[in-house]
Structures are given as structure tokens and as C-alpha cells.
Amino acid sequence: MMMKITMQVEAGNKALQEGILQRTLQSTMERVRPEASYFGPDGGKRTAFMFFDLKDPSEIPSIVEPLFRALNAQVELTPVMNAQDLAAGLEKVHAK
């Protein structure tokens, strides 16, 4: 799963100043244990990308709600594959 977390500038400024930004991102990373994570501006806003294995869709609310509440963040979840997943999927296409 790829999770894109985008924070509005004013809300991000306040969260950064109060230490909430750092704590929220750290707790999110501890929860999802990303294979990779990247941080930088996107569209002029603070943005984080985290790539992780979502084992059960019922975990989504407990992952995203703290981001909504603490950071007033916009969160997008997109299914993605690593190279091994892609190879396995393509094998299934060829088998049909």
C-alpha cells in the first residue's frame, strides 16, 4: 500500500511548532512499519509517502484517523506492488 499524507500549511505549521507533527508521523511509522518512507513538498504542502504491507483493510481507520485528527491531513491510500508481487501477478496473467 502507498499512503500519501498531505498537510495544509497552517495546520502543519501549528503541528510542527507544538511537536504534534513529529509525534504523529513517528507513531504512524511505528504502526505501519513502512518498507520505505519519503518526505518533502508536493503541491506546496508538507507531504509524506509511506509504503507498507496492509494485511487487513479493517486497519485503515486506526491508521488514518490520527492523521486526520492531529494534522488535519489529507490521506490517500493506493494499492501498489513490489517487483516480486508484479512478477507473480504477471505469471497469473500468462497462465490464463
N, C-alpha and C positions, 0 to 999 in steps of 0.2 A: 504494500500500500504506500502511496505517496501522499503525505499530508502537507498542504501548503497553508501556513498560518500567516495572515496579513493583519497588521495592526494599524489602526488610524493614528495619525501623527500625534494629535493631542493626547489621546488615551495612552499611547506608547510613551510619550514624554513623562506623563504623570506616573505611570507604572515603573519606568526606569528610575525616576527620582526617588520613589518610595521603596525601591528594591523588589517590587512585585514582579517585574518583568523577569529578572534573573531567577527568582524562586519558582515562578510558574513554568518557565522553559525547562529548568533543571528537573522539576518534578514530572513534567511531561516526558522528558527523555528517560527518566528512571522507570516510568510506567511502560513506555512502548519499546524501550531498548532498541533504538534505531540502528540499522546496519550502516547508515550514513546520515549525516545532517549537515545542512549548509545554511548560512545566514547572510543576508545582505539586503540592499534596497531593491524593490521591484515596484515599478509604477510610482516611485517616490515615497513608498511606505516601507517600514521595517517588515521584513519577511523572513520566515524560516521554512525550510523544506526538510522534512524527515521521511526517511524510507524505512519501513518496518514491516514485520510479518503480523498481519491482523488475523489471529486464529479464529475469532468468533465475532461476527458483526454486532452482537449484543454488547460488546465492549465499547462501541462508538460513543454512546452518551457519556460514559465515565471518562473518556479521553478528551472529548471536545468541550464539555460543559465548563471545566475550569478555565479553558482558554476564552470562552465567551464571557464568563463572569469576571475574571480577573483582568483581562486585557481588552475587553470589548473587540475581540479579534474576529475576523472572517476566516473560516476554516473550510478548506476544500479537501475532500478525500478522493483519490483516483487510484483504481487498481492498476498496478504495474507488475512487470515480471523481470526477474534477473535473466541472465543468459541461459542458465540451466532450465529455468521454467519455460522459456521460449523454445528451446530445443525439444523439450518433452511435448509441448503443445503442437509444434510443427510435425513431430512424429505421428501424433494422433490424426492430424490432417491428412498425411500421406497414407495412413492405414485405411482410410475410408474409400 
